[in-house]
């Protein structure tokens, strides 16, 4: 199966406890400058349940910060993210 070229991730155990997250899904993104048509299945396969609540996603989303929530479900799934500035 071909992986998504703009997405890499892994499930890791944080060095210190994170409430409600025994593991964290860490994802690096750089989606193409076109419609995102896949990615969710890859993140779900690699991260399992962590992809629904415990995600750290970094990278160039090719949209401004307000546009990330609209792309989130196509890559990650789950609820829209909370932003930290």
N, CA, C and O of each residue as an XYZ file, in Angstrom:
340
protein
N       0.847     -1.185      0.000
C       0.000      0.000      0.000
C       0.881      1.234      0.000
O       1.856      1.313      0.748
N       0.540      2.187     -0.833
C       1.308      3.422     -0.947
C       0.977      4.369      0.195
O      -0.192      4.640      0.467
N       2.002      4.868      0.858
C       1.793      5.835      1.940
C       1.544      7.218      1.362
O       1.890      7.511      0.218
N       0.933      8.059      2.190
C       0.685      9.446      1.785
C       2.015     10.185      1.760
O       2.746     10.148      2.750
N       2.354     10.856      0.661
C       3.667     11.513      0.558
C       3.849     12.721      1.473
O       4.986     13.119      1.728
N       2.767     13.318      1.976
C       2.890     14.503      2.817
C       2.611     14.240      4.277
O       2.243     15.158      5.011
N       2.780     12.993      4.718
C       2.391     12.633      6.070
C       3.288     11.525      6.606
O       3.465     10.490      5.963
N       3.845     11.750      7.777
C       4.612     10.716      8.475
C       4.245     10.797      9.941
O       4.010     11.884     10.467
N       4.196      9.663     10.599
C       3.826      9.699     12.001
C       4.248      8.450     12.746
O       4.696      7.463     12.163
N       4.088      8.530     14.052
C       4.396      7.402     14.904
C       3.760      7.573     16.260
O       3.436      8.685     16.677
N       3.584      6.463     16.941
C       3.028      6.480     18.290
C       4.186      6.351     19.265
O       4.995      5.431     19.154
N       4.267      7.274     20.222
C       5.369      7.304     21.181
C       4.831      7.388     22.603
O       3.708      7.836     22.837
N       5.645      6.954     23.533
C       5.309      7.100     24.948
C       6.017      8.354     25.447
O       7.238      8.460     25.328
N       5.260      9.319     26.012
C       5.896     10.552     26.476
C       6.837     10.283     27.651
O       6.577      9.383     28.450
N       7.920     11.045     27.768
C       8.875     10.840     28.859
C       8.293     11.177     30.230
O       8.740     10.644     31.245
N       7.309     12.052     30.258
C       6.586     12.343     31.495
C       5.097     12.170     31.209
O       4.656     12.335     30.071
N       4.339     11.842     32.224
C       2.921     11.541     32.051
C       2.152     12.726     31.469
O       2.368     13.877     31.847
N       1.262     12.416     30.554
C       0.329     13.383     29.993
C      -1.059     12.860     30.323
O      -1.420     11.756     29.915
N      -1.834     13.638     31.053
C      -3.129     13.172     31.544
C      -4.001     12.624     30.410
O      -4.265     13.315     29.426
N      -4.437     11.385     30.563
C      -5.315     10.755     29.590
C      -4.629     10.243     28.339
O      -5.295      9.750     27.429
N      -3.298     10.350     28.278
C      -2.572      9.949     27.071
C      -1.378      9.063     27.421
O      -0.267      9.568     27.582
N      -1.588      7.749     27.541
C      -0.455      6.866     27.803
C       0.519      6.832     26.621
O       1.699      6.525     26.789
N       0.013      7.151     25.424
C       0.874      7.305     24.257
C       0.382      8.502     23.455
O      -0.779      8.899     23.549
N       1.283      9.066     22.669
C       0.967     10.248     21.865
C       1.246      9.935     20.398
O       2.255      9.314     20.061
N       0.351     10.367     19.548
C       0.524     10.235     18.109
C       1.234     11.496     17.621
O       0.675     12.591     17.688
N       2.447     11.346     17.137
C       3.232     12.474     16.635
C       3.210     12.403     15.108
O       3.606     11.399     14.516
N       2.745     13.474     14.487
C       2.557     13.478     13.046
C       3.233     14.707     12.444
O       3.060     15.824     12.930
N       4.000     14.487     11.388
C       4.574     15.581     10.604
C       3.796     15.663      9.301
O       3.623     14.659      8.609
N       3.331     16.854      8.968
C       2.497     17.026      7.779
C       3.089     18.039      6.813
O       3.714     19.018      7.221
N       2.886     17.794      5.555
C       3.131     18.751      4.481
C       2.279     18.298      3.303
O       2.779     17.722      2.337
N       0.960     18.576      3.405
C       0.053     18.107      2.362
C       0.309     18.810      1.039
O       0.886     19.897      1.003
N      -0.123     18.184     -0.042
C       0.036     18.801     -1.360
C      -0.843     20.042     -1.479
O      -1.757     20.251     -0.681
N      -0.556     20.853     -2.478
C      -1.342     22.060     -2.744
C      -2.558     21.683     -3.588
O      -2.810     22.261     -4.645
N      -3.291     20.709     -3.096
C      -4.507     20.245     -3.762
C      -5.363     19.562     -2.716
O      -4.980     19.502     -1.547
N      -6.506     19.051     -3.110
C      -7.399     18.409     -2.151
C      -6.721     17.209     -1.496
O      -6.066     16.410     -2.165
N      -6.888     17.094     -0.177
C      -6.364     15.944      0.561
C      -7.375     14.820      0.403
O      -8.534     14.960      0.796
N      -6.939     13.709     -0.171
C      -7.857     12.603     -0.436
C      -7.538     11.358      0.383
O      -8.317     10.405      0.378
N      -6.418     11.349      1.078
C      -6.097     10.197      1.919
C      -5.143     10.626      3.020
O      -4.609     11.735      2.997
N      -4.935      9.746      3.975
C      -4.051     10.041      5.097
C      -4.612      9.512      6.396
O      -3.877      8.996      7.237
N      -5.943      9.642      6.562
C      -6.585      9.225      7.801
C      -6.290      7.758      8.115
O      -5.972      7.424      9.257
N      -6.391      6.891      7.126
C      -6.187      5.463      7.344
C      -4.773      5.172      7.831
O      -4.573      4.299      8.675
N      -3.793      5.900      7.304
C      -2.394      5.696      7.708
C      -2.190      6.084      9.167
O      -1.555      5.349      9.923
N      -2.723      7.231      9.565
C      -2.578      7.690     10.947
C      -3.296      6.733     11.884
O      -2.762      6.380     12.936
N      -4.485      6.314     11.522
C      -5.247      5.388     12.354
C      -4.503      4.061     12.526
O      -4.462      3.509     13.625
N      -3.924      3.557     11.453
C      -3.199      2.289     11.506
C      -1.981      2.389     12.411
O      -1.723      1.484     13.204
N      -1.237      3.466     12.304
C      -0.002      3.632     13.068
C      -0.279      4.009     14.521
O       0.379      3.493     15.425
N      -1.233      4.891     14.759
C      -1.437      5.461     16.090
C      -2.585      4.849     16.877
O      -2.648      5.025     18.094
N      -3.485      4.145     16.230
C      -4.610      3.542     16.946
C      -5.438      4.584     17.689
O      -5.714      5.661     17.160
N      -5.833      4.256     18.925
C      -6.687      5.137     19.723
C      -6.053      6.493     20.024
O      -6.770      7.473     20.225
N      -4.735      6.565     20.059
C      -4.063      7.836     20.348
C      -4.417      8.902     19.312
O      -4.374     10.095     19.614
N      -4.764      8.486     18.103
C      -5.102      9.446     17.047
C      -6.394     10.199     17.334
O      -6.647     11.234     16.717
N      -7.207      9.712     18.243
C      -8.475     10.370     18.543
C      -8.373     11.448     19.618
O      -9.204     12.356     19.655
N      -7.362     11.367     20.501
C      -7.310     12.310     21.628
C      -5.937     12.880     21.911
O      -5.827     13.937     22.533
N      -4.892     12.209     21.472
C      -3.543     12.540     21.933
C      -2.603     12.715     20.745
O      -1.783     11.842     20.460
N      -2.725     13.839     20.057
C      -1.970     14.059     18.820
C      -1.158     15.347     18.913
O      -1.636     16.375     19.392
N       0.066     15.262     18.447
C       0.906     16.432     18.227
C       1.212     16.437     16.733
O       1.953     15.584     16.244
N       0.645     17.393     16.016
C       0.842     17.483     14.570
C       1.591     18.762     14.262
O       1.176     19.848     14.665
N       2.695     18.629     13.544
C       3.525     19.780     13.194
C       3.808     19.761     11.702
O       3.797     18.707     11.067
N       4.059     20.930     11.158
C       4.451     20.989      9.758
C       3.810     22.139      9.025
O       3.261     23.059      9.632
N       3.886     22.077      7.720
C       3.339     23.085      6.826
C       2.036     22.546      6.245
O       2.043     21.680      5.370
N       0.929     23.066      6.739
C      -0.389     22.586      6.300
C      -0.814     23.232      4.981
O      -1.838     22.853      4.412
N      -0.054     24.187      4.497
C      -0.376     24.931      3.278
C      -1.676     25.718      3.388
O      -2.323     26.012      2.383
N      -2.055     26.059      4.626
C      -3.185     26.949      4.903
C      -2.818     27.753      6.146
O      -1.883     27.399      6.864
N      -3.553     28.837      6.401
C      -3.292     29.563      7.641
C      -3.868     28.768      8.812
O      -4.568     27.778      8.598
N      -3.586     29.182     10.028
C      -3.967     28.416     11.213
C      -5.464     28.148     11.279
O      -5.878     27.080     11.728
N      -6.281     29.101     10.838
C      -7.735     28.904     10.869
C      -8.196     27.805      9.924
O      -9.276     27.245     10.116
N      -7.406     27.486      8.912
C      -7.781     26.458      7.949
C      -7.413     25.047      8.360
O      -7.887     24.086      7.754
N      -6.575     24.902      9.379
C      -6.125     23.570      9.800
C      -7.289     22.708     10.271
O      -7.339     21.522      9.947
N      -8.222     23.272     11.024
C      -9.347     22.486     11.543
C     -10.115     21.810     10.416
O     -10.583     20.683     10.581
N     -10.250     22.463      9.297
C     -10.956     21.878      8.159
C     -10.214     20.724      7.509
O     -10.838     19.858      6.896
N      -8.910     20.696      7.631
C      -8.108     19.613      7.052
C      -7.853     18.478      8.039
O      -7.530     17.359      7.640
N      -8.000     18.772      9.319
C      -7.648     17.828     10.387
C      -8.283     16.456     10.190
O      -7.592     15.439     10.258
N      -9.593     16.417      9.946
C     -10.282     15.124      9.862
C      -9.804     14.297      8.674
O      -9.858     13.069      8.728
N      -9.343     14.930      7.617
C      -8.860     14.187      6.455
C      -7.528     13.488      6.737
O      -7.232     12.441      6.161
N      -6.742     14.074      7.617
C      -5.453     13.483      7.980
C      -5.513     12.688      9.271
O      -5.019     11.563      9.337
N      -6.122     13.276     10.307
C      -6.022     12.734     11.657
C      -7.307     12.058     12.107
O      -7.259     10.969     12.678
N      -8.461     12.684     11.860
C      -9.724     12.203     12.400
C      -9.954     12.818     13.762
O      -9.130     13.599     14.239
N     -11.053     12.479     14.388
C     -11.328     13.003     15.720
C     -11.756     14.458     15.697
O     -12.014     15.035     14.641
N     -11.826     15.037     16.886
C     -12.255     16.428     17.049
C     -11.218     17.390     16.492
O     -10.036     17.061     16.393
N     -11.677     18.580     16.132
C     -10.758     19.620     15.664
C      -9.750     19.948     16.761
O     -10.063     19.828     17.946
N      -8.565     20.353     16.383
C      -7.493     20.574     17.371
C      -7.658     21.846     18.191
O      -8.389     22.764     17.820
N      -6.953     21.868     19.319
C      -6.798     23.082     20.111
C      -5.432     23.642     19.752
O      -4.459     22.897     19.637
N      -5.361     24.952     19.575
C      -4.108     25.577     19.173
C      -3.391     26.192     20.360
O      -4.019     26.722     21.276
N      -2.081     26.116     20.332
C      -1.244     26.772     21.324
C      -0.353     27.736     20.560
O       0.334     27.341     19.618
N      -0.362     28.997     20.964
C       0.482     29.997     20.293
C       1.628     30.384     21.175
O       2.451     31.214     20.789
